[in-house]
Amino acid sequence: MKPKRIILIRHGESEGNVDKNIYSHKPDYTLSLTPTGILQAQETGQKLREILNGEHAFFYISPFWRTRMTFEEIVKSLDIEKIDWREEPRLREQEWGHLRSKEVNEQINEARDAYGTFYFRIPDGESGADAYDRVSDFLNTMHRDFQKSYFPENAVIVSHGMTIRLFLMRWFHWTVEHFETIANPKNCEMFMLTRKEDNRYQLDHPLSTHSVYHPYQRPLKIDT
């Protein structure tokens, strides 16, 4: 059955959020939460406990260590008998390639902003469009899960900033131009899609926005 809620949670503050030099010698997927990130995840667990109010939940978790750790801290506040979970590699963050210095990553960031974040393919990594395709494939799996008679009242996704934005882009059919105005969620920021009487889902609050830095914007124009 369709769940009452689909809840999206970004991981807590990680080593990469506070020290950009770490990407030169530590793989992105192995970055851990900072002490602040652990506290953020624990606080999120307490908020989630209030939202669930004793209901069951199924968690889909990115395999990156910072998302695993976020999940581990969140569930400390929940009834373990009322949750199930699955590691879902398609919910990993956009691939940024391999080990690089802070200076090289800054150059790539500048080039991506100038070209467009959705289409720019990071060297040895992915474009936003690449990640969009795997998020779309994950949605097909999730919708099949929803058809199971025993699927619980709540689906919870613990993932990453770009991945959450792409999930919402796919869900709400945002255009590329609109997507590029959407800023990353904050660490452990939570977004909730609530099922209404017409079986459609409503987002509980909008994402923050920012200015688009590249000049290549052409919204679709149709005379009516």
C-alpha positions as CSV (number, residue, x, y, z in Angstrom):
1,M,0.0,0.0,0.0
2,K,1.1,3.6,-0.5
3,P,2.7,4.8,2.8
4,K,1.2,7.7,4.7
5,R,4.6,9.5,4.5
6,I,7.8,9.5,2.5
7,I,10.5,11.1,4.6
8,L,13.8,12.3,3.2
9,I,16.8,12.9,5.4
10,R,20.2,14.2,4.5
11,H,23.1,12.8,6.5
12,G,24.6,14.7,9.4
13,E,27.7,16.9,9.2
14,S,30.6,14.8,7.8
15,E,34.3,15.2,7.7
16,G,34.1,16.4,4.2
17,N,31.7,19.2,5.2
18,V,34.2,20.7,7.5
19,D,37.6,19.9,5.8
20,K,37.7,20.0,2.0
21,N,41.4,18.8,2.1
22,I,40.2,15.4,3.2
23,Y,39.2,14.5,-0.4
24,S,42.8,14.4,-1.4
25,H,43.5,11.3,0.7
26,K,40.2,9.7,1.9
27,P,37.6,8.2,-0.4
28,D,34.3,10.0,-0.4
29,Y,32.3,6.9,0.6
30,T,34.4,6.4,3.7
31,L,33.8,9.9,5.2
32,S,32.4,9.7,8.7
33,L,30.2,11.9,10.8
34,T,31.8,14.6,12.9
35,P,30.7,14.8,16.6
36,T,28.3,17.6,15.5
37,G,26.9,15.3,12.8
38,I,26.3,12.5,15.4
39,L,24.4,15.0,17.6
40,Q,22.4,16.1,14.6
41,A,21.4,12.6,13.7
42,Q,20.4,11.9,17.3
43,E,18.2,15.0,17.4
44,T,16.7,13.9,14.0
45,G,15.9,10.5,15.6
46,Q,14.0,12.1,18.4
47,K,12.0,14.2,15.9
48,L,11.3,11.2,13.8
49,R,10.1,9.3,16.8
50,E,7.5,12.0,17.4
51,I,6.4,11.9,13.7
52,L,6.1,8.1,13.6
53,N,4.2,8.0,16.9
54,G,4.6,4.2,17.2
55,E,4.0,3.4,13.5
56,H,6.2,1.1,11.5
57,A,8.8,2.4,9.0
58,F,10.9,1.1,6.2
59,F,14.3,2.7,5.7
60,Y,16.2,3.0,2.4
61,I,19.8,3.9,3.2
62,S,22.7,5.1,1.0
63,P,25.7,2.8,1.5
64,F,28.1,5.7,2.2
65,W,29.5,5.6,5.7
66,R,28.1,9.0,6.7
67,T,24.6,7.9,5.8
68,R,25.0,4.6,7.5
69,M,26.1,6.4,10.7
70,T,23.2,8.8,10.5
71,F,20.8,5.9,10.3
72,E,22.5,4.2,13.2
73,E,22.1,7.2,15.4
74,I,18.5,7.9,14.3
75,V,17.3,4.4,15.1
76,K,18.6,4.7,18.7
77,S,15.4,6.7,19.3
78,L,13.1,4.3,17.6
79,D,11.5,0.9,18.5
80,I,13.8,-1.5,16.6
81,E,10.9,-4.0,16.4
82,K,8.9,-1.5,14.2
83,I,11.5,-0.8,11.6
84,D,13.1,-2.6,8.6
85,W,15.8,-1.3,6.3
86,R,17.7,-1.9,3.1
87,E,21.0,-0.6,1.9
88,E,20.3,1.0,-1.5
89,P,23.4,1.9,-3.6
90,R,21.3,3.9,-6.1
91,L,20.8,6.5,-3.3
92,R,24.5,7.2,-3.0
93,E,25.7,10.8,-3.6
94,Q,26.7,12.0,-7.1
95,E,30.1,10.4,-7.9
96,W,32.9,12.9,-7.7
97,G,35.7,10.7,-9.1
98,H,38.8,9.7,-7.2
99,L,41.2,11.4,-4.8
100,R,41.8,15.1,-5.6
101,S,43.3,18.1,-3.9
102,K,41.1,20.8,-2.6
103,E,42.4,23.2,-5.3
104,V,41.4,20.8,-8.1
105,N,38.0,20.2,-6.6
106,E,37.4,24.0,-6.4
107,Q,38.3,24.3,-10.1
108,I,35.8,21.5,-11.0
109,N,33.2,23.3,-8.9
110,E,33.8,26.5,-10.8
111,A,33.6,24.8,-14.1
112,R,30.4,23.0,-13.1
113,D,28.7,26.2,-12.0
114,A,29.6,27.9,-15.2
115,Y,28.4,25.0,-17.4
116,G,25.3,23.9,-15.4
117,T,25.1,21.5,-12.5
118,F,22.7,19.1,-14.1
119,Y,24.6,18.4,-17.3
120,F,28.2,18.8,-16.2
121,R,30.0,15.5,-15.9
122,I,32.6,15.5,-13.2
123,P,35.9,13.9,-14.5
124,D,35.9,10.2,-13.5
125,G,32.5,10.8,-12.0
126,E,28.9,11.6,-12.8
127,S,26.8,14.4,-14.1
128,G,23.6,15.3,-12.3
129,A,21.8,13.7,-15.2
130,D,23.6,10.4,-14.6
131,A,22.5,10.4,-11.0
132,Y,19.0,11.4,-12.0
133,D,18.7,8.2,-14.1
134,R,19.7,5.9,-11.2
135,V,17.4,7.8,-8.8
136,S,14.6,7.3,-11.3
137,D,15.3,3.6,-11.4
138,F,15.2,3.5,-7.6
139,L,11.7,5.1,-7.7
140,N,10.5,2.2,-9.9
141,T,11.7,-0.2,-7.2
142,M,10.2,1.9,-4.4
143,H,6.8,2.0,-6.2
144,R,6.9,-1.8,-6.5
145,D,7.5,-2.0,-2.8
146,F,4.5,0.2,-2.2
147,Q,2.3,-2.4,-3.9
148,K,3.1,-5.0,-1.2
149,S,0.3,-5.5,1.3
150,Y,2.7,-5.5,4.2
151,F,4.6,-2.3,3.4
152,P,4.4,0.0,6.5
153,E,2.9,3.4,7.0
154,N,6.2,5.2,6.5
155,A,9.1,5.1,4.0
156,V,12.3,6.9,5.1
157,I,15.2,7.7,2.8
158,V,18.6,8.5,4.4
159,S,20.7,10.0,1.6
160,H,22.6,13.0,0.3
161,G,22.0,16.6,-0.7
162,M,22.2,16.2,-4.5
163,T,20.4,12.9,-4.4
164,I,17.5,14.3,-2.4
165,R,17.1,17.2,-4.8
166,L,17.1,14.8,-7.7
167,F,14.5,12.5,-6.0
168,L,12.2,15.5,-5.6
169,M,12.9,16.7,-9.2
170,R,11.8,13.3,-10.5
171,W,8.8,13.0,-8.1
172,F,7.4,16.4,-8.9
173,H,8.6,16.6,-12.5
174,W,10.6,19.7,-12.1
175,T,12.3,21.1,-15.1
176,V,16.1,21.3,-15.3
177,E,15.9,25.1,-15.0
178,H,13.9,24.8,-11.8
179,F,16.2,22.1,-10.4
180,E,19.3,24.3,-10.8
181,T,17.7,27.0,-8.6
182,I,17.3,24.5,-5.7
183,A,20.0,24.6,-3.0
184,N,21.3,21.7,-1.1
185,P,19.4,20.7,2.1
186,K,21.2,21.3,5.4
187,N,22.8,18.5,7.3
188,C,20.1,16.3,8.7
189,E,17.4,18.5,7.2
190,M,14.2,16.5,6.9
191,F,11.6,16.7,4.1
192,M,8.2,15.0,4.4
193,L,5.9,14.0,1.6
194,T,2.4,13.4,3.1
195,R,-0.3,11.4,1.2
196,K,-3.5,13.4,0.8
197,E,-7.1,12.1,0.2
198,D,-6.5,12.0,-3.6
199,N,-3.5,9.7,-3.0
200,R,-1.1,12.5,-4.1
201,Y,1.8,13.6,-1.9
202,Q,2.4,17.1,-0.6
203,L,5.8,18.4,0.4
204,D,5.8,19.8,3.9
205,H,8.1,22.7,3.2
206,P,10.0,24.1,0.2
207,L,13.7,23.7,-0.4
208,S,15.9,26.8,-0.2
209,T,16.9,28.4,-3.5
210,H,20.0,30.1,-4.8
211,S,21.0,32.1,-7.9
212,V,22.0,30.2,-11.1
213,Y,25.6,31.0,-12.0
214,H,25.7,29.9,-15.6
215,P,24.0,31.8,-18.5
216,Y,22.4,28.9,-20.3
217,Q,18.8,29.1,-19.2
218,R,15.9,28.6,-21.5
219,P,12.6,27.7,-19.9
220,L,10.1,25.9,-22.1
221,K,7.7,28.4,-23.8
222,I,4.4,27.2,-25.1
223,D,1.6,29.6,-26.3
224,T,-1.8,28.8,-24.9
